[in-house]
Amino acid sequence: MRYIFVSIFPNLIKPYFDDSILNIAIKKGIFSIEFFNPRDYATNKHNKVDDKLCSGGAGQLMTVQPLFDCIDDIVSKYPKSHIIFPTACGKPFNQNDAKRLSHKQTIVFVCGRYEGIDERVIERYASEVFSIGNYILTGGELSSLVLCDSISRNIKGVLGNQNSLDDESFNRDNLLEAPAFAKPISYKNQNIIDDYISGDHQKIEKLKYKLSQYKTKYYTPL
């Protein structure tokens, strides 16, 4: 797997891969990361990548020329690139998307800035457009990292124990994960649910499933 980030602020992204599970995965060669900066492709005097909105209004928009040339360069090097645009007006990203995308060869995240990206860039290059929630961020770097993290942990070998994916939220009947506990059994008068330490695995599994249903109904009511 190869991840490519198209961003004018690559230093916002790089530190996330310096530690923990994802850093180990990179060292093992499970996936790699690359960066392309649209400023390097700008043909104007000051390497600008933004301009005023044609429709009027406040703010600037990322323009077509630097992004067209940048993405064309990427596609010429990696023809099978799956190009993703994170934006608030995209399809809500979910766990099934993460699983599906974990089998791609090359994923490109195009990180918008300012008031977003000229729609012609999205129309020309987007394989998929995703939203991570109904709110606005200052740029697409954080959204891209969220998508990348979620996809990566579904790649074989990234997690220390691949079986840990089985009981996570959304992996069973689209339910939220049941409450989890670790030792000590009792702490400051708060105790673990007795059935969790009963040793009866069938009973524990049934209880966890029921608690997952309750939790899902509580946090995500219809």
Secondary structure, 3 states (H helix, E strand, C coil): CEEEEECCCHHHCHHHHCCHHHHHHHHHCCCEEEEECHHHHCCCCCCCCEEECCCCCCCEEECHHHHHHHHHHHHHHCCCEEEEEEEEEEEECCHHHHHHHCCCCEEEEECCCCCCECHHHHHHHCCEEEECCCCCCCCCHHHHHHHHHHHHCCCCCCCCCHHHHCCCCCCCCCCCCCCCCCCCCEECCEECCHHHHCCCHHHHHHHHHHHHHHHHHHHCCC
